[in-house]
Amino acid sequence: QVQLVESGGDLVQAGWSLRLSCVASGSISSISSMGWYRQAPGSQRELVTTLTSGGSTNYADSVQGRFTISRDNPKNTVYLQMNSLKPEDTARYYCNVNGRNTAYRAFQSWGQGTQVTVSS
């Protein structure tokens, strides 16, 4: 069983920065990709950014140039550095991990989410 725990969400003013963390633990053999998604009240969950084991990244147009995803492989941790935050970034942010467990079975896990609120 693989578990994800996010942290770092807060209430900040527009223009400020935050760094979110997501730690994966459990029966992990390998990770193929890690990413961040977000969901605002009344809206569908949307992709923010992803990072593959090969190092390729993808960013939503709305965060390109402001957000950066990175990882610490030995710690099975992924980060989301968020700069120049805007009120439109207000949402609950979720971590996602895809990989293989120790039984070599594919898995996909989601964290419980961490709230980011940006005031004007």
Secondary structure, 3 states (H helix, E strand, C coil): CEEEEEECCCEEECCCCEEEEEEEEECEEEEEEEEEEEECCCCCCEEEEEEECCCCEEECCCCCCCEEEEEEHHHCEEEEEECCCCHHHCEEEEEEEEEEECCCCEEEEECCCEEEEEEC
